[in-house]
Amino acid sequence: MAIIDTNSADGKLIFSEKSKETEVIRQKLAGYKVGDTVEGEIAGIVSFGAFIKFGDGLEGLVHISEIDWQLIMNPADVLKVGEKVQAKIIAIVGDKVSLSLKALKEDPWSKVDEKYKKGDTIGGVVVKFNPFGAFVKLDENIQGLAHISEFGSEVKMKEMLELNQVREFRVLSVDAKEHRLALGLPRPADEPTNVSAGEPASAVPNVSTGEPAEDAAAADATAESPAGNQIDSTGN
């Protein structure tokens, strides 16, 4: 128990049990390190991920971007409360633990450049719109992005494409290391493209997270875990 405030008028001290609980959690976490695999149970599902109980009353957050290699729109679509899972510890900061489910699965992007090559025309399903383009599902685990500059504006993009629609796209570039696959609309061979040639790499989103690299790290949302511990959407 720790003193967190004083009330001089009443001559009272205000105590908190929170710091004591935090210290207990930190002591338990001393037995774990980044890279460890833990077995646990899904304790709660939120819009930005899922909470997993493991060990002796410990809890960690699997951010939505760490659930699977494919783009996950809603964690509840692929996870269930009470489900038994294995997860990898990817960060421990104080009494907060960040976990990953996808880290224990083979990365499908490791061989993506063998399957999809620049210049190929391929079919894909439009699965999501964002201000920077349209996400296209190419197979079970790989998504590409048709950049907004292919359409001219967000309004025109939504006029030309429909969600869950199968369309043909042209592969503009493949970056397996950064999990980026840029797509364009099919065009006559003699018509120049206006996509990607001068586009900085950071402008093409990492399609595992659905966010530009610099935005994904900043996309924090503070929430209460099922156990009542305050934790943000990145696990901090």
N, C-alpha and C positions, 0 to 999 in steps of 0.2 A: 504494500500500500504506500502511496506517495502523496505528499501535500501538493495540490495544484493551485490553490488560491487561499486567500484569507479574507475574513470579513471583520475589519477593525471595529465597526460599530457594534457588532454583537460579540466580538471577542472570540469568534469561531474560526476553526480551521476546516477547509474543505479538502476531503481526501478522494483519491481515485483508485479503484481496483484495476483500472486498465493497464497501468504501468507494470503492476505485478503479473498480470496475465501475459503481457508482452514479454517479460523477462522469462517466464516459464516456457513460452513458445520458443524463444531464442535458444534456451538451454536444450530443448528437445531437438531443435534443428542443427545443433552442433554435431550431431551424429550423421548428418547428411552433407553431401557436397554436390556441386554442379556436375552433371554427367551421370548421376545415379539414376537407376530405374526403380520406380516405386509402384506398388500395387494398391489400388484404391477403389473408391466408389463415387459415382457422380452424385454430388449432394445438392446441386442446384444448377439451373440453366438460366442464363440471362442473354440479352441481345448481343453482348460483346464476347460471349464465351461460356465457360462452364467451370464450376467449382468442384474440386475433387478432395474428398477426405481420405487421408492415408496415415499410416503409422499410429502413434499414440495421440489421437485427438488433433492431428495437424490437418491443415487445409491449404490447397494451392489453387491458382487460377490457370486454366488453359484458355488463352486468348483465342478468339475466333480464327485468327490467322494461323494458329498452331494446332487446329483440330485435324486438318487434312491438307494434302497437297492441292486438292481441287478447291475452287472458290466456293466457300460456304456462305449462303445467304442468311440462314437461320440455324443456329446450333441445335435447336430442338428437332430439326429435321433428321439429324444424324445421331443424336445422343438422347439417352433417356435417364431420368433420375433413378438411382438404384443400380444402374448398370455397372458391372465390374470392369475395370480397365487397367492397363499398364501405361505409365507415363514417364517421361524423362524430365529430370530437373534441369532447367536451362538458366535459372537465376535464383539467387537467394539474397534478398536485401532486407536487413533487419529481421522482422518477423513475417515478411511477405515472401511467398514462394511462387515462381512462375514455372509452369509445367508445359510439356509438349506431347501431344499424341502422335503427330506426324513425324517427329524425329525418330520414332521407332519403326517407321515404314520406309521402304525404298523410295528415293527421290525419282519420280518419273521424268523429271527434267534432265537427269543425267544422260539420257539417250535421245532427247528430243530432236537434236540436230541430225540424227540418223533417219528420223521419220518425216520431219518437215524441213524443206529446203527453200531457200530464197528463190522466188520466181514460181514456185508451185501454185497451182490453183486447187483449192480444197474446199470441201463443204463443211459448214459449221452451223451451230444453233445459237442464235442471239439470246443471251440469258440475262443481260443487265445493261442498263444505260447509266452513264455518269456524265458530268459536264465535260470530261475530257475524252469521251468516246463510248464505244459499245464493246462489251465483253462478249466473246464468241467461244462457245464450248466446242472444241475440236474432237475430243475423245473423253473417256471417263475421267482423266486427271489433268488434261492440258487445256488451258484457255488462252486465247489470244486477244489482242485489243485492236479494234479498228479506230484509229485516232479521229477526233472530231474534225480535223482539217480535211479528212476525206469527204466530208459532207458539206462543209462550209459553216454550219451552225448546228446547235443542238436541236432546234426546231426541224431543220431539214433532215437531220439524222433520224428523228423519230417518224418523219414522214416516209422516209425511204425504207426503214427497217421496222419489223414488228418483233416483240418478245416471243420466244419459242418458235420463231420462224427459221427454217433452214435456208441458208443462202450460200452462194459461192463467194469466196474471198481469195485474194492473192497474198502469198507470204512475202512481206517486204524485208523482214530481218528476223533472225533467231539468236537469242542470247541465253544459252542454257544456264550459265553461271548466275545471271541476274534474274532468271525466271521471267524473261520478257520475250514475247513473240508478237511482232507488229504485223497487222493485216491491212490490206487495202482492197478497194472494190476493183473487180476485173475491168480492164480498160484495153482499148486497141493498143497493139504493140508500139505504134508510133506516137501515142499520146503520152506526154511526160506526166509523171506523178508529182503531187504536191505534198507528199507525206514522207516524213522520216529523214530525208536527205540532210536537212539542217537541224533536225530536232535533237536537242540535248538528251542524253540517256536518262536523266532524272525526270524528264517530262513523260516518259513512257512508264506507266505504272507497273509495279510488280504484281503480276496477275495471280499470285498465290494469296495476296492480301486484298487486292482490289483497290489499293491506294498508291499514290506516288510515294517513292521511298522516303522523301523528307516529310510527307504528311503522315505516314503510318506511325512514325515514332512519336509524333505529337498528338495523335488521336487518343487522348486519355479521357475517360469518363469515370468519375468517382461514384462508387456504389457500395451498398452494404452486402456482404456475403451472407449466405444462409445462416452462418454461425454468428453473425452480428459483427464481424470484423470489417473495418472499412478498408477497401482495396480498390485501386483504379483499374481501368480496362487493360492496362499492360502488365498487370500483376504487381505493381508497386504500391 
